[in-house]
């Protein structure tokens, strides 16, 4: 029997235990949080191996940052685990109920999905986020991370498994696939006998392969925008962590304010040496320091200090551009016009649409979900940051006193 099939069997058995675990799940989460802090030196030692390998393999500075675990980040991950533990347990929540004319009582309640497979790339904190959200929502999880973080992921998974086992739960509630080849990803997708849901989380290359979407996010600077606010939002949305999926890749600037707005925006972005790739109008205003944009720039998720810039003649053109090139993740309008704000939020078809707020807030923690398992750009069954409720299904419980049909 293949290793992946054994993992599937173990996960299925663990999921049955988790479905009725109740408060024991929170005990496991608290044990995980403490274990992460207790073993932080061990985690950072494993992470150093991944960082050294990443630098040797030419990973960009942005991807190295994405990969890095230090004491502060480990503390942040542990705090996130405790936040999830403090959230209400969704399992058993009554969604709706009714009594039929024949006296049957029908109740719809939240239940776990069962066994979840997650394929993700180089952010090792996802290993913990995904595991604890699945655990809290009563699901067993099989994780398949990228090769860049394999040593970090192995260390984190072993620590979590020991913590889970210490409170009497099956350590196979959380499992990590050790093989990081493309074949292991295919095998996980094909594990339909044991897997209830597969979630791909990562950049465009990964998610296109698994039929989902990444984050090609935009900011539209409306003609009524406050220029300082626009520059601050763009600076934050691009430079705070350019490698993550809620960072922007393109800004669209209304032509009526472009001559005033673009120099202000560029001055902020120059602080982080952001490379601009602009349309002809952008280059006319900002000069030859702006690289000429090509068609591919509008659809590229750079994940780096690179930003595409286009001057548009109207909001309609901005909305049309977003509709063509967006992956449906997060979009923003900077405006002081209420009507334009409402029109933008109604017309732009993305999971998160912002008015005068950085797209970097598309995050489970920022949305009050404790953490997230990913950002869904689909429309069924979850959209936006996927927290606990999005990791549940439902079932109907019907009670009566002998009714027959």
C-alpha positions as CSV (number, residue, x, y, z in Angstrom):
1,X,0.0,0.0,0.0
2,X,1.3,3.5,-0.9
3,X,2.3,5.8,1.9
4,X,-0.3,8.3,0.8
5,X,-3.1,5.7,1.2
6,X,-1.9,4.8,4.7
7,X,-2.0,8.5,5.5
8,X,-5.5,8.7,4.2
9,X,-6.6,5.8,6.3
10,X,-5.1,7.3,9.4
11,X,-6.6,10.6,8.7
12,X,-10.1,9.1,8.3
13,X,-9.8,7.3,11.6
14,X,-8.6,10.5,13.3
15,X,-11.4,12.5,11.8
16,X,-14.0,10.3,13.4
17,X,-12.4,10.9,16.8
18,X,-12.2,14.7,16.2
19,X,-15.9,15.0,15.1
20,X,-16.9,14.3,18.8
21,X,-13.8,15.7,20.6
22,X,-15.5,18.8,22.0
23,X,-13.3,20.7,24.5
24,X,-10.4,18.3,23.9
25,X,-9.7,20.2,20.7
26,X,-9.1,23.4,22.6
27,X,-6.8,21.5,25.0
28,X,-4.8,20.4,21.9
29,X,-4.6,23.9,20.6
30,X,-3.3,25.3,23.9
31,X,-0.7,22.5,24.0
32,X,0.4,23.4,20.5
33,X,0.8,27.0,21.3
34,X,3.0,26.2,24.3
35,X,5.0,23.6,22.4
36,X,5.8,26.2,19.7
37,X,7.3,28.5,22.2
38,X,9.1,25.7,24.1
39,X,10.7,24.4,20.9
40,X,11.3,27.8,19.2
41,X,15.1,27.2,19.0
42,X,14.6,23.8,17.4
43,X,12.1,25.5,14.9
44,X,14.6,28.3,14.0
45,X,17.4,25.8,13.5
46,X,15.3,23.8,11.0
47,X,14.2,27.0,9.4
48,X,17.9,28.1,9.0
49,X,18.5,25.0,6.8
50,X,15.6,26.1,4.5
51,X,16.8,29.7,4.4
52,X,20.4,28.6,3.5
53,X,19.0,26.3,0.8
54,X,16.7,29.0,-0.5
55,X,19.5,31.5,-0.8
56,X,21.7,28.9,-2.5
57,X,18.9,28.3,-5.0
58,X,18.5,31.9,-5.8
59,X,15.2,32.7,-4.1
60,X,14.3,36.4,-4.2
61,X,14.5,38.6,-1.0
62,X,10.7,38.6,-0.9
63,X,10.5,34.8,-1.0
64,X,13.2,34.5,1.7
65,X,11.1,36.9,3.8
66,X,8.1,34.7,3.2
67,X,10.1,31.7,4.3
68,X,11.7,33.2,7.5
69,X,10.7,32.2,11.0
70,X,12.2,34.1,13.9
71,X,11.3,34.4,17.5
72,X,8.8,37.2,16.9
73,X,7.0,35.4,14.1
74,X,6.9,32.1,16.2
75,X,5.4,34.1,19.0
76,X,2.9,35.6,16.6
77,X,2.0,32.1,15.3
78,X,1.5,30.8,18.9
79,X,-0.7,33.8,19.7
80,X,-2.7,33.0,16.6
81,X,-3.3,29.4,17.8
82,X,-4.6,30.7,21.2
83,X,-6.9,33.1,19.3
84,X,-8.4,30.2,17.4
85,X,-8.8,28.3,20.7
86,X,-10.8,31.2,22.1
87,X,-13.2,31.3,19.2
88,X,-16.6,29.6,19.5
89,X,-16.6,26.0,18.3
90,X,-18.7,25.9,15.1
91,X,-19.4,22.2,15.4
92,X,-23.0,21.4,16.5
93,X,-24.2,25.0,15.9
94,X,-27.8,25.1,14.8
95,X,-28.1,26.9,11.5
96,X,-31.9,26.6,11.2
97,X,-34.8,24.5,12.3
98,X,-38.4,23.9,11.5
99,X,-41.4,21.7,12.4
100,X,-43.2,20.1,9.5
101,X,-47.0,19.8,9.3
102,X,-46.7,16.1,10.2
103,X,-44.9,16.9,13.4
104,X,-41.3,16.1,12.3
105,X,-38.7,18.4,13.7
106,X,-35.9,19.2,11.3
107,X,-32.7,20.9,12.4
108,X,-29.7,21.9,10.3
109,X,-26.4,21.8,12.2
110,X,-22.7,22.4,11.4
111,X,-20.5,19.3,11.1
112,X,-16.9,18.8,10.1
113,X,-16.0,18.3,6.4
114,X,-13.9,15.2,7.5
115,X,-10.5,14.9,5.9
116,X,-8.9,18.0,4.3
117,X,-5.9,18.1,2.0
118,X,-4.0,21.3,1.7
119,X,-1.3,22.0,-0.9
120,X,0.7,25.2,-0.2
121,X,4.1,26.7,-0.9
122,X,6.9,28.4,1.0
123,X,5.3,30.0,4.1
124,X,5.8,27.6,7.0
125,X,3.4,29.5,9.2
126,X,0.7,28.1,7.0
127,X,1.6,24.7,8.3
128,X,0.4,25.8,11.8
129,X,-2.5,28.0,10.7
130,X,-4.0,25.2,8.5
131,X,-3.5,22.5,11.1
132,X,-5.1,24.4,14.0
133,X,-8.1,25.6,12.0
134,X,-8.8,22.1,10.8
135,X,-8.3,20.8,14.3
136,X,-10.7,23.4,15.9
137,X,-13.3,22.7,13.2
138,X,-13.1,18.9,13.8
139,X,-11.2,18.0,10.6
140,X,-8.2,15.8,10.1
141,X,-5.7,17.4,7.7
142,X,-3.0,16.1,5.3
143,X,-0.5,18.9,4.5
144,X,1.7,19.0,1.4
145,X,4.1,22.0,1.6
146,X,6.7,23.2,-0.8
147,X,10.3,22.0,-0.9
148,X,11.6,25.4,0.1
149,X,10.2,24.9,3.7
150,X,10.4,21.2,4.1
151,X,12.7,21.2,7.1
152,X,10.6,23.9,8.9
153,X,7.4,22.0,8.1
154,X,8.7,18.7,9.3
155,X,9.8,20.2,12.6
156,X,6.5,22.1,13.1
157,X,4.4,19.1,12.3
158,X,6.3,16.8,14.7
159,X,5.9,19.4,17.5
160,X,2.2,19.7,16.8
161,X,1.7,15.9,16.6
162,X,3.3,15.4,20.0
163,X,1.2,18.2,21.5
164,X,-2.0,16.7,20.1
165,X,-1.1,13.3,21.4
166,X,-0.3,14.7,24.8
167,X,-4.0,15.5,25.4
168,X,-5.2,12.1,24.3
169,X,-6.1,12.8,20.6
170,X,-4.8,10.9,17.6
171,X,-1.5,12.4,16.4
172,X,-2.7,11.6,12.8
173,X,-5.1,14.5,13.1
174,X,-2.3,16.4,11.4
175,X,0.0,14.8,8.9
176,X,2.7,16.1,6.5
177,X,3.6,14.5,3.2
178,X,7.4,14.2,3.1
179,X,7.8,14.1,-0.6
180,X,7.7,17.6,-2.2
181,X,7.7,16.5,-5.9
182,X,4.9,17.3,-8.3
183,X,3.9,13.6,-8.1
184,X,3.0,13.8,-4.4
185,X,0.7,16.7,-5.2
186,X,-1.0,14.6,-7.9
187,X,-1.3,11.7,-5.5
188,X,-3.0,13.8,-2.9
189,X,-5.5,15.2,-5.5
190,X,-6.3,11.6,-6.4
191,X,-6.9,10.5,-2.8
192,X,-10.6,10.6,-3.3
193,X,-11.3,7.5,-1.2
194,X,-10.2,9.3,1.9
195,X,-10.1,13.0,1.1
196,X,-13.3,15.1,1.4
197,X,-11.9,18.5,0.4
198,X,-8.7,19.7,-1.3
199,X,-7.5,23.3,-0.8
200,X,-4.6,24.8,-2.8
201,X,-3.0,27.8,-1.2
202,X,-0.2,29.7,-2.8
203,X,1.0,31.7,-5.8
204,X,-0.3,31.7,-9.3
205,X,1.9,28.8,-10.6
206,X,0.6,26.5,-7.9
207,X,-3.0,27.5,-7.9
208,X,-3.4,27.5,-11.7
209,X,-2.2,23.9,-11.7
210,X,-4.9,23.1,-9.1
211,X,-7.7,25.1,-10.8
212,X,-8.0,28.0,-8.4
213,X,-6.7,31.6,-8.2
214,X,-4.0,33.6,-6.6
215,X,-3.8,37.3,-5.9
216,X,-3.5,39.8,-8.7
217,X,-4.8,42.8,-6.7
218,X,-5.4,46.4,-7.8
219,X,-5.8,49.9,-6.4
220,X,-7.8,52.4,-8.4
221,X,-7.0,56.1,-7.6
222,X,-10.2,57.9,-8.4
223,X,-10.2,61.6,-9.6
224,X,-11.5,62.7,-6.1
225,X,-8.9,60.8,-4.2
226,X,-6.8,62.3,-1.4
227,X,-3.3,62.0,-2.8
228,X,-1.5,61.5,0.5
229,X,-3.9,58.7,1.4
230,X,-3.6,57.1,-2.0
231,X,0.2,57.1,-1.7
232,X,0.1,55.7,1.8
233,X,-2.3,52.9,0.9
234,X,-0.4,52.0,-2.3
235,X,2.9,52.0,-0.3
236,X,1.5,49.7,2.3
237,X,-0.3,47.4,-0.1
238,X,2.8,46.9,-2.2
239,X,5.8,47.1,0.2
240,X,4.7,45.8,3.6
241,X,5.0,42.2,2.4
242,X,5.2,42.1,-1.4
243,X,5.3,38.3,-1.6
244,X,1.9,37.6,-0.1
245,X,-1.4,37.2,-2.0
246,X,-3.1,40.4,-0.7
247,X,-0.3,42.6,-1.9
248,X,-1.2,44.8,-5.0
249,X,0.4,44.2,-8.4
250,X,-1.2,47.1,-10.4
251,X,-2.4,50.6,-9.8
252,X,-4.9,52.4,-12.0
253,X,-4.9,56.2,-11.8
254,X,-7.6,58.5,-13.2
255,X,-6.2,60.7,-16.0
256,X,-7.7,63.9,-14.4
257,X,-5.3,63.6,-11.4
258,X,-2.5,61.5,-12.9
259,X,0.0,64.4,-13.3
260,X,-0.4,65.3,-9.6
261,X,-0.9,61.8,-8.2
262,X,1.8,59.8,-9.9
263,X,4.8,61.8,-8.6
264,X,3.5,61.7,-5.1
265,X,2.9,57.9,-5.3
266,X,6.3,57.3,-6.9
267,X,8.1,59.3,-4.2
268,X,6.7,56.9,-1.5
269,X,7.5,53.8,-3.5
270,X,11.0,55.0,-4.1
271,X,11.6,54.6,-0.4
272,X,11.6,50.8,-1.0
273,X,13.1,51.0,-4.6
274,X,9.9,49.7,-6.2
275,X,10.4,49.1,-9.9
276,X,7.5,50.7,-11.9
277,X,6.3,49.3,-15.2
278,X,4.0,51.8,-16.8
279,X,1.8,52.6,-19.8
280,X,2.8,55.4,-22.2
281,X,0.9,58.0,-20.3
282,X,2.6,57.0,-17.1
283,X,6.0,57.2,-18.7
284,X,5.2,60.6,-20.2
285,X,4.5,61.9,-16.6
286,X,7.2,60.1,-14.7
287,X,9.9,59.7,-17.3
288,X,12.2,57.0,-18.5
289,X,12.9,55.6,-15.1
290,X,9.6,53.8,-15.6
291,X,10.0,50.5,-17.5
292,X,7.5,50.3,-20.5
293,X,4.7,47.9,-19.5
294,X,3.8,45.0,-21.7
295,X,0.5,43.0,-21.9
296,X,2.0,40.4,-19.5
297,X,2.6,43.0,-16.8
298,X,-1.2,43.5,-16.3
299,X,-1.6,39.8,-15.6
300,X,1.5,39.1,-13.6
301,X,1.6,38.4,-9.9
302,X,5.1,39.7,-9.2
303,X,5.4,38.8,-5.5
304,X,8.3,41.3,-5.5
305,X,9.0,45.1,-5.4
306,X,7.6,45.6,-8.9
307,X,4.3,47.4,-9.6
308,X,2.5,47.9,-12.9
309,X,0.9,51.4,-13.4
310,X,-1.8,52.4,-15.9
311,X,-3.5,55.8,-16.4
312,X,-7.2,55.3,-17.2
313,X,-9.7,57.7,-18.7
314,X,-12.6,56.8,-16.4
315,X,-13.9,54.5,-13.7
316,X,-15.4,52.4,-16.4
317,X,-12.0,51.7,-17.9
318,X,-10.6,50.9,-14.4
319,X,-13.5,48.5,-13.7
320,X,-13.1,46.9,-17.1
321,X,-9.3,46.4,-16.6
322,X,-9.9,44.8,-13.2
323,X,-12.6,42.5,-14.7
324,X,-10.1,41.4,-17.3
325,X,-7.0,40.9,-15.2
326,X,-8.1,40.4,-11.6
327,X,-8.0,36.9,-10.0
328,X,-11.0,37.9,-7.9
329,X,-9.0,38.3,-4.7
330,X,-8.9,41.9,-3.4
331,X,-9.4,45.3,-5.1
332,X,-9.4,48.9,-3.7
333,X,-10.7,52.3,-4.7
334,X,-9.2,55.4,-3.2
335,X,-11.9,58.1,-3.4
336,X,-13.7,60.9,-1.6
337,X,-16.8,60.4,-3.8
338,X,-19.5,58.3,-2.0
339,X,-21.3,57.5,-5.3
340,X,-18.1,56.3,-6.9
341,X,-17.3,54.2,-3.9
342,X,-20.7,52.5,-4.0
343,X,-20.5,52.0,-7.7
344,X,-17.0,50.4,-7.5
345,X,-18.0,48.0,-4.7
346,X,-21.1,46.9,-6.6
347,X,-19.3,46.5,-10.0
348,X,-16.1,44.8,-9.0
349,X,-16.5,41.1,-8.6
350,X,-13.9,40.1,-6.1
351,X,-13.9,38.3,-2.7
352,X,-12.9,41.6,-0.9
353,X,-13.5,45.1,-2.2
354,X,-12.0,48.0,-0.3
355,X,-12.8,51.7,-0.1
356,X,-9.8,53.8,1.2
357,X,-8.2,50.7,2.9
358,X,-5.1,48.7,2.0
359,X,-5.8,45.3,0.5
360,X,-3.3,43.9,3.0
361,X,-6.2,43.5,5.4
362,X,-7.6,40.5,3.5
363,X,-6.6,38.1,6.2
364,X,-8.4,35.8,8.6
365,X,-6.9,37.4,11.6
366,X,-7.7,41.0,10.4
367,X,-11.3,39.9,9.7
368,X,-11.7,38.5,13.2
369,X,-11.5,34.9,12.2
370,X,-8.5,34.1,14.4
371,X,-6.6,32.8,11.4
372,X,-7.3,31.5,7.9
373,X,-6.7,28.4,5.8
374,X,-6.5,30.5,2.7
375,X,-8.3,33.2,0.6
376,X,-11.0,31.7,-1.6
377,X,-11.7,33.4,-4.9
378,X,-14.4,30.9,-5.7
379,X,-18.1,31.5,-5.1
380,X,-19.2,28.1,-3.7
381,X,-19.0,27.2,-0.8
382,X,-16.6,29.8,0.6
383,X,-15.3,33.2,-0.6
384,X,-12.7,35.4,1.0
385,X,-10.7,34.4,4.1
386,X,-11.6,30.9,5.0
387,X,-12.0,30.5,8.8
388,X,-13.7,28.0,10.9
389,X,-17.2,28.2,9.5
390,X,-15.9,27.7,6.0
391,X,-14.3,24.4,7.1
392,X,-17.6,22.9,8.0
393,X,-20.5,21.3,6.2
394,X,-24.0,20.7,7.5
395,X,-26.4,17.9,8.0
396,X,-30.0,17.6,8.8
397,X,-31.3,15.9,12.0
398,X,-34.9,14.8,11.8
399,X,-36.8,13.8,14.9
400,X,-40.3,12.5,15.2
401,X,-42.6,10.0,16.9
402,X,-43.2,7.3,14.3
403,X,-44.1,9.3,11.1
404,X,-44.2,7.3,7.9
405,X,-44.7,8.3,4.3
